[in-house]
Every structure is written in structure tokens, then in C-alpha cells.
Amino acid sequence: MEEMTRVSVFESTNQQEVQLIKSKLEEKNITATAENSYLTFLSTPTANNIKLMVSLKDEQDAFKIIDAYIQQSDLDIKN
């Protein structure tokens, strides 16, 4: 069985932002998974960075969807 390469297409400490973007990707049939990673610098000791991961083959489409969504929303991408 061939292992699927997954890449990060969006990161935030805000779980609601991540879930919203994940929903947008899944509406376009792009499977996305959220992964938590503890931030070790430039953050509070309890901050968790959440990454949205997609298949490498879906990376470009995912970026287009995310970019379009950010341009039409007031999403704060400074997190």
C-alpha cells in the first residue's frame, strides 16, 4: 500500500478558523485533517498551533480555496 504524502496548507492557534477552512476544503472534496502541535517559542506556554493537512496532490487546489476565502472574509491571518 502506497503511503500518501500530506502537506500543511493552513495553520492557526484559533480552532474555529481551522474548522471553518477545513469545511471549505471538504465542500470541494478535498480531505483535510487537523493536527495539533505545541508551540515552543514566540507564544504562551499553553498555545497550540493547529495545522490543516491535505494530500500533496490537493495542495494547489487547497491554496486556491483558502486564498479565495481569505480575500472575501475578514479572517485575521496574523495568528
PASEBA-1860 file (N, C-alpha, C; in nm, 3 decimals):
! residues 79
1> MEEMTRVS> 0.083/-0.119/0.000/0.000/0.000/0.000/0.087/0.125/0.000 ~ 0.058/0.216/-0.089/0.136/0.337/-0.103/0.098/0.440/0.003 ~ 0.197/0.498/0.069/0.172/0.598/0.172/0.145/0.733/0.105 ~ 0.042/0.804/0.153/0.006/0.932/0.094/0.087/1.044/0.162 ~ 0.151/1.127/0.082/0.224/1.242/0.135/0.126/1.352/0.166 ~ 0.133/1.404/0.290/0.043/1.511/0.334/0.125/1.637/0.361 ~ 0.067/1.751/0.329/0.135/1.879/0.348/0.044/1.975/0.423 ~ 0.105/2.068/0.494/0.030/2.169/0.568/-0.008/2.283/0.474
9> VFESTNQQ> -0.138/2.322/0.478/-0.184/2.431/0.391/-0.239/2.549/0.471 ~ -0.259/2.531/0.601/-0.311/2.640/0.684/-0.276/2.609/0.829 ~ -0.235/2.715/0.903/-0.203/2.699/1.045/-0.261/2.814/1.123 ~ -0.308/2.783/1.244/-0.363/2.886/1.331/-0.367/2.832/1.474 ~ -0.373/2.923/1.570/-0.397/2.883/1.708/-0.547/2.889/1.738 ~ -0.626/2.938/1.643/-0.770/2.953/1.660/-0.842/2.833/1.598 ~ -0.898/2.749/1.684/-0.963/2.626/1.637/-1.082/2.655/1.546 ~ -1.154/2.764/1.573/-1.270/2.798/1.489/-1.227/2.832/1.347
17> EVQLIKSK> -1.117/2.906/1.332/-1.066/2.937/1.198/-1.029/2.810/1.123 ~ -0.961/2.720/1.192/-0.918/2.595/1.131/-1.038/2.514/1.086 ~ -1.141/2.502/1.171/-1.259/2.425/1.135/-1.333/2.487/1.017 ~ -1.337/2.619/1.012/-1.403/2.689/0.902/-1.332/2.661/0.770 ~ -1.200/2.673/0.769/-1.122/2.645/0.648/-1.135/2.498/0.610 ~ -1.131/2.409/0.710/-1.146/2.265/0.683/-1.279/2.237/0.614 ~ -1.384/2.301/0.660/-1.516/2.283/0.597/-1.517/2.331/0.453 ~ -1.451/2.446/0.428/-1.444/2.498/0.291/-1.373/2.399/0.198
25> LEEKNITA> -1.266/2.338/0.247/-1.193/2.241/0.166/-1.277/2.116/0.141 ~ -1.345/2.069/0.244/-1.424/1.947/0.229/-1.545/1.969/0.139 ~ -1.597/2.093/0.133/-1.705/2.125/0.038/-1.661/2.102/-0.106 ~ -1.531/2.114/-0.131/-1.473/2.095/-0.264/-1.408/1.958/-0.279 ~ -1.448/1.866/-0.192/-1.400/1.727/-0.195/-1.250/1.712/-0.173 ~ -1.194/1.799/-0.090/-1.054/1.788/-0.050/-1.053/1.741/0.095 ~ -1.000/1.623/0.119/-0.993/1.570/0.254/-0.884/1.644/0.331 ~ -0.923/1.702/0.444/-0.829/1.776/0.527/-0.834/1.722/0.669
33> TAENSYLT> -0.719/1.712/0.732/-0.712/1.669/0.872/-0.642/1.777/0.953 ~ -0.689/1.795/1.076/-0.628/1.892/1.166/-0.533/1.820/1.260 ~ -0.415/1.878/1.276/-0.314/1.822/1.366/-0.268/1.930/1.461 ~ -0.258/1.896/1.589/-0.209/1.990/1.690/-0.059/1.977/1.704 ~ 0.006/2.091/1.725/0.148/2.087/1.757/0.175/2.197/1.859 ~ 0.247/2.164/1.962/0.278/2.257/2.069/0.378/2.361/2.019 ~ 0.348/2.488/2.041/0.441/2.594/2.002/0.546/2.610/2.111 ~ 0.672/2.610/2.072/0.779/2.616/2.171/0.842/2.753/2.185
41> FLSTPTAN> 0.814/2.845/2.093/0.869/2.980/2.103/0.771/3.079/2.042 ~ 0.788/3.206/2.073/0.703/3.312/2.021/0.556/3.294/2.058 ~ 0.530/3.227/2.168/0.392/3.206/2.210/0.386/3.181/2.359 ~ 0.266/3.176/2.410/0.250/3.142/2.551/0.277/2.993/2.567 ~ 0.314/2.951/2.686/0.346/2.809/2.707/0.230/2.714/2.678 ~ 0.107/2.763/2.679/-0.008/2.674/2.658/-0.063/2.682/2.516 ~ -0.001/2.763/2.430/-0.054/2.780/2.294/-0.030/2.656/2.210 ~ -0.131/2.619/2.136/-0.120/2.507/2.042/-0.143/2.559/1.901
49> NIKLMVSL> -0.057/2.521/1.812/-0.073/2.555/1.672/-0.145/2.439/1.605 ~ -0.252/2.469/1.532/-0.328/2.366/1.464/-0.299/2.377/1.315 ~ -0.259/2.266/1.255/-0.226/2.262/1.113/-0.333/2.186/1.038 ~ -0.370/2.238/0.923/-0.458/2.163/0.833/-0.370/2.094/0.730 ~ -0.385/1.964/0.721/-0.304/1.884/0.630/-0.392/1.828/0.518 ~ -0.339/1.832/0.396/-0.408/1.774/0.280/-0.309/1.689/0.203 ~ -0.360/1.608/0.114/-0.276/1.528/0.026/-0.195/1.621/-0.064 ~ -0.073/1.581/-0.093/0.013/1.661/-0.180/-0.055/1.691/-0.314
57> KDEQDAFK> -0.132/1.595/-0.366/-0.199/1.616/-0.495/-0.308/1.724/-0.486 ~ -0.358/1.753/-0.366/-0.463/1.854/-0.347/-0.408/1.989/-0.301 ~ -0.277/1.999/-0.283/-0.217/2.119/-0.225/-0.252/2.247/-0.301 ~ -0.232/2.249/-0.432/-0.257/2.371/-0.510/-0.404/2.411/-0.506 ~ -0.494/2.315/-0.520/-0.637/2.346/-0.513/-0.675/2.399/-0.375 ~ -0.616/2.340/-0.271/-0.644/2.384/-0.135/-0.600/2.529/-0.115 ~ -0.481/2.563/-0.164/-0.434/2.701/-0.151/-0.525/2.799/-0.225 ~ -0.575/2.761/-0.340/-0.666/2.848/-0.415/-0.794/2.873/-0.336
65> IIDAYIQQ> -0.849/2.767/-0.277/-0.972/2.780/-0.198/-0.948/2.867/-0.074 ~ -0.837/2.843/-0.007/-0.804/2.921/0.114/-0.782/3.067/0.077 ~ -0.705/3.093/-0.028/-0.680/3.232/-0.070/-0.809/3.304/-0.106 ~ -0.897/3.237/-0.180/-1.024/3.299/-0.218/-1.108/3.329/-0.095 ~ -1.110/3.238/0.000/-1.188/3.260/0.121/-1.133/3.378/0.202 ~ -1.002/3.383/0.218/-0.940/3.492/0.296/-0.967/3.627/0.230 ~ -0.962/3.634/0.098/-0.986/3.759/0.028/-1.128/3.809/0.045 ~ -1.225/3.720/0.059/-1.364/3.762/0.071/-1.414/3.767/0.215
73> SDLDIKN> -1.328/3.740/0.310/-1.370/3.740/0.450/-1.285/3.837/0.530 ~ -1.317/3.847/0.656/-1.239/3.931/0.746/-1.153/3.844/0.837 ~ -1.113/3.727/0.788/-1.033/3.634/0.866/-0.901/3.699/0.903 ~ -0.868/3.695/1.031/-0.743/3.750/1.079/-0.634/3.644/1.064 ~ -0.546/3.662/0.967/-0.443/3.561/0.940/-0.312/3.594/1.009 ~ -0.313/3.682/1.107/-0.190/3.718/1.177/-0.157/3.623/1.290 ~ -0.241/3.523/1.318/-0.217/3.430/1.429/-0.093/3.350/1.406
END
